[in-house]
Amino acid sequence: MTKVSVLYANGEGKTFDMDYYCNKHLAIVGNLLGDALKGATVEQGLNSDAPFAAMGNMYFESPEAFEQAFGPHAEEIMGDLPNFTNIEPKIQVSKVLV
């Protein structure tokens, strides 16, 4: 299993609309990625000094499955970011071991 984490760093002047992210952005992403997306989670930093305002995690069978599903829709997915944040996300692709 492959996990793709989208990390939104916390900091002064950074904004993040969790309602939009959970209720609209994730629906867009899910519809575009289709059956290749095996699951997703969202985490929100609670303490004021949390390093990340939010983390979105998506699960795929393999890195190739992610690339094939995301590639054709990257522009549309990334184009939605200004609707919920002014944070430039960091993306990490990981192999799930446990």
Summary of the structure (lengths in Angstrom):
residues: 98
radius of gyration: 13.3
end to end distance: 9.6
largest distance: 37.4
contacts: 259
relative contact order: 0.34
helix: 40%
strand: 32%
